[in-house]
Amino acid sequence: MIQFVFLILIPCLVIGLCVGLIKPTHAPGSIEPSWRLDTQTNYTIDIGYWDTHDTPQDRHYYFNISKITNVSPDGIERNMTLINGAYPGPLMEANSGDVLYIHVLNELDEPTTIHCHGLFFSKESYNDGASSINQCPIPGDGGEYTYRIHIDEDQWGTYWYHSHYGAQQADGIFGPIVIHSEQERKILNTTYDEDVVVMVNDYYQDMANVYMAEYLGPDNENTEPVPDDGLIQGSNSYEYNPDTYVASDGSSRNITYKESYISDLKFHKDKTYRVRLINAGYFAQLNFAIDEHKLKVIEADGTNTEPLELESVDLSVAQRYSFILEPPKGTLTQYWMRARFNTFCFNTDNSNLNPEFHAIVRYNDGNTTLPESESWPYNGGDVRCRDLDQSLLKTLGSTVPLQANGSTRPDVSVDLEVSFQIGAYQLDRGYFNDMTWKPLVNSSTMTELALNPGNNSLRTLSPKALESKNSDQYLLNFDQRGQIVDLIINNYDDGAHPFHMHGHKFWVLMVNDRGYFQEDFYDQGSSPMNFQNPILRDTVSIPGFGYGVIRFVVDNPGVWPFHCHIGWHMESGLLLQINELQDEYSRLEFPETWKNLCVSQ
């Protein structure tokens, strides 16, 4: 339930050239609008409860998805698509071993889905939530569906959920997931007093379809719409100037501006915090820091890591990091939390955008002055649009799978060439090799392969070719449980791509921003690849004109999308599907409610 929050007017102040004019404003005693989620409460985790409730149980969450008009997370009024009428979406929590139920009521005038990003879905792969791949979408105008997801005993950490239909994520359908585990607490051997989620995202000041029509239109050579703003905990205070503001469609449409504010995070000086940082954006890479605080990273995408102390962290869309935050020494009681977009990742300028945005960390409840803290040095962003150097991250307590004889080579390797190409009607689309993805109509890949295994246009059970390329669906078929697979990703595009694999985590054996992969890299003597404890995660960024090698094991029956997590790129077709152990998932007992989703289209 959204709680009302009383806020006090905070005066304006110019804090140097980088910070600019910041107006965290609310009239004294004003009531927080009901559509704004109370993240101070909702994103603060009750550690005591989860430490004492380890017995597996069912966890039920109820999502009413609808459109809402005239809301203003940053002061510019627009319409949005929200969960339970609130922005951002609520925190979902469970323990390893629990069964998570998400009851969805779709009151939109279009279909929707919910994907729990990073979860394995090892018992219910059909509930992964990728529209036209794992399921037909939930119809609009009152359509209902319940996702049942069994959380694996060996899965824990920081995740998030979002719509996997069209561009609905950019319009507000997303929120955090935290999976607790006694086993994780033992592995970490790290104590902290409080546990909080921080959601950071890029933000567009109009409905995403307004931008999407131009982006997917003729003569646009992958010039992605640049965000208008950035939000922390769903909020920012945008500096609106009616004389210079340009609407998303280039028109002079009427803009309604309402006072807004930057988020305050209430901390305590005598406590140590675990902060779970999530980049829930649609496009932009960013740098995150808290003035005068070191960030001791202990988790990346749900994987525990050897502690790594940083002043700031660069993360691409869909990536997550947990870090331990200790109160700094000194007399200050409030500090700037800073997020900065890497503008080198943008192909064009947006005159509306201030690339740096903020929240405030307060170690006292009563003081409402603006911070006077000093920023860590910042170089303005990496010109090659690289995120955090992945070789700095070491997985804690686990090693890369190798062949029985100790060979570092995989059982199967697949070369993937990533590009954008202009095809019919001057449309620029994203490609893996020679294939660009388009969603199936009135069906899904899993529906076709599981329910019609010998009579479909995508792939039959025999012959068992590694690749299938039919009906705009590019499938990599793996039918042998336990196979070790390497994907060698060659990025021939000038932009970086954060690639995400559903249903798995993968080992990041190497990422390089130039050159080409060589077979002798598998030779252990002088290999630049890490075959010991590289990071095991579900999203990795491959820089422009660079390459990377990732490894996973064939052990999770299902149809798993592998795609760029920049929303504009996925909509333009930069997606393939890993068809894994088709014989096994075809024997699942698919719920009638799942089958009926395709019938109702």
Secondary structure, DSSP 8 states (H G I E B T S, - for coil): -----B------EE-HHHH-EE-----TT-B--TTB--HHHHTEE-HHHHHT--S--EEEEEEEEEEEEEE-TTSB-EEEEEETTBBS---EEEETT-EEEEEEEE-SSS-B--EEET---SS-GGGS--BTTTB--B-TTTEEEEEEEE--TT--EEEEEE--STTGGGGT-EEEEEEE-HHHHHHH----SEEEEEEEEEE-SS-HHHHHHHHTSTT--S-----SEEEETTB------TTT---TTSS-----B------EEE--TT--EEEEEEE--SS--EEEEETT--EEEEEETTEEEEEEEESEEEE-TT-EEEEEE---SSS--EEEEEEEE-GGG-SS--TT--SEEEEEEESSSS-------------S--TT---S-GGG--BSS------TT---S-SEEEEEEEEEEE-GGG-EEEEETTB-----SS--HHHHHHHSTTS-SS--SSS--SEEEETTEEEEEE-STT-EEEEEEEE-SSS-EEEEETT--EEEEEEESSS---GGGG-TTT-SS--SS--EESEEEE-TT-EEEEEEES-S-EEEEEEE-SHHHHHTT-EEEEEE-HHHHTTS---HHHHHHHHT-
